[in-house]
Amino acid sequence: MLDRVVGDLSRDPDGRPQNLLWLGSAGLFALLTAVGLAVDGTVDLFALLVAVVFGLGGLAESLPADRGRLVYRVRLLTVVVGAVVVVLGLVDVLGGPDLLFGLAHRGA
């Protein structure tokens, strides 16, 4: 199981179609964050973190194949930031403190 995870993280980048999808998604979530900042004057932390996750994924797919170690580290960072987003969302949904979604509503 661990070999499969390490193998998936350290595989060669998929290239152009994949990185355009990741970076386009990052751009959409960044735009969502910017619109929220312009309209409400608050930053939606969830959308910002998801934009970072997609942006890191796009960066990992954009790197050349000979940068395997860097690709592995960027993908690992993507997984860690994504896991943080999931954990903070679960804490919020299960009745804990509003660490992720509540920050957007403090300014209102």
N, C-alpha and C positions, 0 to 999 in steps of 0.2 A: 504494500500500500504506500509506504513512504517512498519507495523507489519510483512509483508512478507519479506521485506529486512532484518530486524533485525532477523527474524527467519532463513533466509538463512545463514546469517553471524554467527549465534550462534548454528547452528546444529552440531551434532557430526561429527568428521572427517571421511572421506570415507575410509581411510586406505591405504594399500599397493599399489594396482594397480594405484590408483589416484596419490599418492605422487611420484611414480616412473615416471609417465608421466610428472608431473610438474617439478621435479628435473632434468629429462633428457632434457627437453626443456631449462631449465636454463643453464645446462651444454653446450648445443649447442650454445646458444647465448653468453655465456662466452668464448667459444672457438672461435667464430666469432670475438669477441672483441680482444682476444689474438692474433689471426692471423693478424688482422688489425694493432695492435701495433707492431708486429714483422716485418711485411712487409713495412708498411708506416711510422711507428714511431708515429702514432696518435691513439687516443682512439675514437671509435665510440660510442658516448654518448647514442644514441638510442638503440643500441644492449646491452650496459651495463645496462641501465635502464630496458629493457625488461627482461634481465637475472635476475635482482633483483626482478622484479614482479613475475616471474615464481618461483624463489627460495623461496620467501616468501609464495607463494601458496603451494609449496611442503612442507615447514616447517609446515604450518598450518594443512595440511593433515597428517603429521607424528606425531603430538602430540597425547598423550593419551586422551581418551574421558573424563577423570575426570579433565582435564585442560580446561574446557569450556570457562572460562573467558579469558585465554591466547589465545585460538584458535580464539575467537571473535576479540581480539585486533590485532592479526597478520593478520587475514582476512581483517579487517578494514584498516590496514596499506597497505595491498596489493591493495585494491581498491583506496586508496588515491594516492599511487605512480603510479598506472595505469592511474588514471585520470590526473595526472600531465603530463605523457607521451603523452596522447591524446591531452591535451590542448596545450602543446608545439609544437606538430606536426601540429595541426590546425593553430596555429599562424604562423608557418613557411610556410605552404601551402597557406595561405591566404595573403601572401606578407609581413608579419611582419619580425622582425629581426630573423636571423638564430640562434635561441637558442638551437635547438636540433641537426639538421643535419649539420649546418655550422661549428660546433666545430671540426668535423672530417677532415675538409679541410684546417684548419688554418696552419698546418705544411707543406702543399704542396706548 
